[in-house]
Amino acid sequence: MTDLTVTGVHKHFQRRLRSGSREHFWRRGRGGGEDPVHALAGVDLTVPSGLLVAVLGPSGCGKTTLLRCIAGFERIDEGSIRLGERTVAGTGRHTPPHRRGCAIVPQEGALFPHLSVAGNVGYGLDRAARERGRVEEVLELVGLAGYGRRMPHELSGGQQQRVAVARALAPRPAIILLDEPFSALDAHLRAELRRDVRQALQEDGATAILVTHDQEEALSLADQVAVMRDGRVVQQGTPADVYRTPNDAWVGGFVGGAVLLPGSPSPAGVRTVLGDLALRGAPPSASALTVLLRPEQIAVGPPAPDTVPATVVALDFHGHDALLTLRLADQATTVAARVLSAADTPTVGDPVGLRVTGPASAWPA
């Protein structure tokens, strides 16, 4: 097993616009020079051996570029990438992809259509590994024992992705790179496959990176989550830490549902339209604050003297729970509350009373 360490990695591209058969620079800097796109702007990332780290971020933040740099498909401009004791990218060094020991699982399985399942899985193995039964071993890990003789076209989309994961696991690579491998599947199949792939990686002791923009996927699947913004990793930690104690309001708003409110310091912690709230951690030294609550922290019940009055203006039903949009009495503030589905769940137009449970997070506005 191998640690991955990415330190201060930069990657620039030239911004171009294709027009017909000709290619033009999108815009130019001073003196006519090309204006570069900073896809990665000093990325620091650590993937401990044997763990799965999910790289989460909005489109265009540099997730895929980072994955391509780790795999060796792109040369980095600054910084270094280490796999275990080997520096595979850095000043004057660029180890080609086939010598890095990385395996990639793409969005589509990209199986060889002319090879059987066993042929696909065993493609990168030497004869000794095949004779030791490594193909059968990894097929069992991904839940496809006995499927070795089938052809890719005989499999469902989920089964093809399982084969792709088995093929990546088979040669015991230094690290496995998963590039949104579940995005093309329906919701039920995606959840089932995520659990099975996670178990297969754990049982094989694999080190892996998952690139995704799906917050639920990152939080439910990974040992650690690294949140990217504008070409940098702005927070890395366990899913619980990133969700409960985000570094700033942007991370809090991006990772999971968020209720962001203006606030000001108070003896209890912070004063908001939902009352005086306790704070998680030391209070910021600022007179104007941005306060973060999670929708599940807002308890909804009948109106009462010790609650904040509100009216339900929208209800999104999700089966096991529901997300309520609530307008406060000032008519200018709306908040979201997540409640368990029940027969007495409020409906649109109902008056309710709100209480906040647990501490809030806050930063200078």
N, C-alpha and C positions, 0 to 999 in steps of 0.2 A: 504494500500500500504506500501511497505517495502524497505528501503535502503539496499544495499549489500556493505559490506566493507571487502576487502581482504587485509591483511597487512603482508608483509614479509614472504609469504608462500613458503616453500621449500618442495619438494617431490623427493625422491631418489628411484631408482629401481636398482636391480642387473642385469647387462648385462649377458644374457644367450644365449646359442646356442643349439638348439635341434639337436641331431644326432641319427637317428633311434628311438629306444625306450628309449634311455638314454638322459639325459640333462647335459650339461657341461657349466661352466662359459666361456664366450667369452674370457676374459683375467683376470688376477689377479694382484692385487697390490703387494706392497712389503710385505714380510712375508707371502705370500700365501693368503692374504685377498682378498675378492671380490672387484672389481673395480666398484663403483656405477655409474649409469647414473643419472645426475642431470636434471630431467625432468622440475622441477620448481626451480628456483634459486633466490628466494626473490621477488615474485610477489606482486605488490601493484596495486589494482584495486578498483574503486568506481563506483557503479551503483546507481544513484539517483532514488528515488521512482518515479514510473510512466514513466520512460524513457527506451528506448531500446539502449543498448550498444553493438556494434559489436566488437568482439575480432578477429583481423585480423593478419595473420602471415603465413610464409612458413611452409610446412610440417615438423614435428619434432620439432617445436618451443615450444610445451607444451600446445597448445590450448585445446585439448581434455582432457589432464590430469587435467588442471585447472577446466574444467567443471565437471569432475568426482569428484574432491575434493570438489567443491561447493555442488554437489548433495549428497555427503557423501559416494560415492562408493569407495573412496580411503581415507585412513588416512593421514593427513599431518604430516611431520616430524618437522617442525618449523613454527612459525607465528600463525595467527588467522584468522578466518572467522566469520563475524557477519552478521546476518539477522535482521535488525531493532535493537532492544535492546538485542537480544539473541546472545551469543557467541556459535556457533554450532560446532566449531572446534578450538582447541588451546591446550595449555599445559594441559595435563591430561584430556582433554575433547574431545569426539567424539559423537555427536548426530547422531543416525542412520538415514539413508535416509528417512524412512517413518515418522519420526518425525520432519523433517526440513521444510516441507511445500513447497517443490520444485516440479515443474512439468517439464517433459522432452518431447520434440518433437524430435525424432531421425531422421536420414537420410531417413529411410524407415518408413512409418507410423506406422508399428507394431500394426495394429488393430487386435482385436479378430475376427477371421473369422466366428465364430459361433454366433456372436451377431450382431444385426442390427446396423445401424448408431446411433440411439437413445440409444441403449444398450451400445455401446462403449462410447459415450459421457457421459452417466449417470452412468458409472461403479463406479466412486469414490464418487458419491453424496449420501447423505442421503435422506430418503423419503421426508422430508420437502422441500428440495431444488428441487427435481424432481416435486413435486406437485406445487411449485411456478412457474414452467415453465422455469427453468434455462436451460434445454436441448434445448428447442426451441429457447430461447434467444441467446445462443451462436451459434447455427446453423445458425440463421439469420445473426449474426455478420460476419461469415465466408462465407456467400453467399450460404448456403445450406438449406434455409428454405423449408420445405416440403419433405426433403430427409430422415426423421427419420426412415421410415420403410424399406429402402433399405438395402441390405447386402453389405459388403465390396467388394465382387467380382463383383458387379454390377456397381462399380464406376471406373472412370478413375484414373490414378496416381495422378493427381492434386487434384481431389476431395478427395481421400484418405488422402492426406496431410492436406487438409482443416479440415477433421474430426479429425485428430490427433491434430491440433491446437485447435479445439473446445473442445476436451477432456481435453487438458491442461488448457484451460481457465475456464472450468466449475466449479471446486471447489474453484475458486478465490485464487490461491496459492500465497505464499509470493513472489515467483519469478518463471519465466518461462525460461527454458534453451533450446535453439534451436540449435541442433547439425547439422549444414549444411543440413537443412530440404529441400532445393530446389535443391540439387546437382544432383538428378536423373531425373530431368525434362528437357524437351527441352527448348531452349532459350526463345521463345515467352511465353510459359506457365509459365516459371520461373519468368519472369518480371511481368506478370499479377498477379500471386499468391503473389509475394513479396508485391505489392501495397495493395492487399486485406488483407493480414495478418497484415501489418503495420497499416492499418485503424482499423482492429478488435482489435489489442492491444491497440491502442489509445482510442477507444471508451469504452473499458472495464477498462481503467486506469491501465493496467498491467505493472509490472516491468519485464524486460526481458533482457537476454543475447543471442546474436547470435554469434556462432562460425563459421567462414568461412575463406577460403583462396581466395575468389572471391572479388577483390578490388571494382569492380563496385557495387556488392551487398552491401558491407559494406558502401560505400560512399552514395549510393542512399537510403538506408533503415534506417540507424541508426541515433539516436539523437547525439550519441558520438561514436568515434572509438578509440579502444585501440590496438596499434600495438605491437605485441610480437616478440622477438628475443632471442634465446638461453635461454628460460625459464624465461624471464623477460618482463614486460611491459615497452617499451622504450619511448612511447609517448601516451598520451590520450587527446582527445579534440574533438571539433566538426569536422565533415567531412571537412568543408571548411578550418579550421585551420590546420588540419593534412596535407591536400593537399597543401595549399598555403605556410605554414610556418613549414616545417618538422624540427625536432630537429637536424638531421644530414643527410649526403649524403645517407646513407643506407636507412633510412625511405623515403627520397625523391625518391630514385630509386625504392623502393618496392611499394609505394602507387601511382599508376598512371604512365603514361608515363613520361620519364625523359631524358633530354639531359644533360650529365655530361661532363664538359670541364675543362681543367687546366686553371688557371688564376693567376694574380698577382695584387697587389694593384695599383690603379691609382687615380689621383685627382677626377675623376668622380665616382669612386667606385671600379671597377675591370676591368682589361684589359684581353680580350680573343681574340681568332681568329675571333669572330663575332663582334669585336670592343670593345670600352669602354662602360661598362654597369653600370647603377645605381644599387645599392644594397638595398635589403630589410633589414632594421635594421642596427646596427652598424657594420662597417667592422671588420673582424677578424684581430688580431695582428699576422700576419704570412706573410712571403714573398712568399710562394707557397700556392695556394688556389685550392679547388675543387668547381666549380661553377655549380649550378643547374638552368636549364630553363625547362619549360614545352613545349612540342611540339607545343601547340597552341600559344605560345609567339613568334614563328618564322614566320614572315609574308613573303610570297613568291610572287614575282612579276617579271615583266620584268627586265632584267639587266639595271642598271643605275649607274651613277658615285658615288652616295651616298649609294650604297648597296654593300653587300659582294657577290662576284661572286661565283656561285656554279652550279653543274650539277645534274639533277635528275638521280639517278642510280636504283631506285626501287620505285614501287607504289603499295600500298595495298589499294584496293577499298573496302569501307564499306557501300556503299549506300549513306547515308546522309553526310558522309565525307570521306576523303582519307588521308592516312599516307604516306608522301613522305620521301624517304631516299635520302639525298643530299650529294654529295662529294664536298668539298671546293677546291679552286684552288691549295692549297698545296698538293693535292692528298693523304694526310695522314689522314685527318679528315673527318668523316661523321657525320651528324646530322639528326634528324628526325623533320619533320614539319607536323602539322595536319591542313588540309585545308578543307573548305566546298566543296562538290562536285558541279561542274559546267561544262558547256560545254568547258570553257577555262582552265580547270585544266591541269597543265603541265603533260607531259608524259615522259617516260624514254628517256634519251638523250637530253632533252631540257635544254638549258642554262637559268638560272634564277638569280635574285638578291634577297638577304635576308636582312631583317631588324628585329631587336629585339624590341618587345613591352613590356613595363612593367619592373619592377625591377627583378633582379636575387637574388638567395640565394647563400651564400658561406660559406665555412668552411675551416680551415687549412687542407692542403692536407695530 
